[in-house]
Amino acid sequence: MLGLRAPSVPLPVAPTRPPPVDLRRAAIRALAAVMPADGLILPGERAFLDGFAQRAGMSAIDEAELRPWQPADVGHPADPEPILLAMVEPTFIDRQRDGSEWRVVREFARHWGYPLERLERLGERKEQELAPAMVRLWRSLRRLVVTEG
């Protein structure tokens, strides 16, 4: 018995669960990440964010929240779609999709495992809604005349 040791057996490790995500805070941070992507937060974007917080029953947004958050810093919501839908709105604040802001939305979607094809369809739908009447007419006529093939 001298010098004999029992083989070490690793103890089972309970799977760690990520801490629950405060969806309201995650949404504010995700929205705040989109807005400075083009270099500044426009007054309309800030009003959108403040209105969002107010409708969510939150107090005024602290200036420290207005920074380019990374998806990993925001947490992983169980259902990211409502947050992504809200994130699409400020990318069109001036009625045109802003490419730098859209890249941020895509990165959050990718990180959260949301299908990028679905996100692109949401963006295209929003573009259609906001397009001026003449642009919508032109697109309709082009679809009638131009055929794939």
Buried (B, 14 or more C-beta within 10 A) or exposed (E): EEEEEEEEEEEEEEEEEEEEBEBBBBBBBBBBBBBBBBEEBEEEBBEBBBEBBEEEEBEEBEEEBBEEBEBEEBBEBEEBBEBBEBBBBBBBBEEEBBEEBBEBBBBBBEBBEBEEEEBEEBBEEBBEEBBEEEEEEEEEEEEEEEEEE
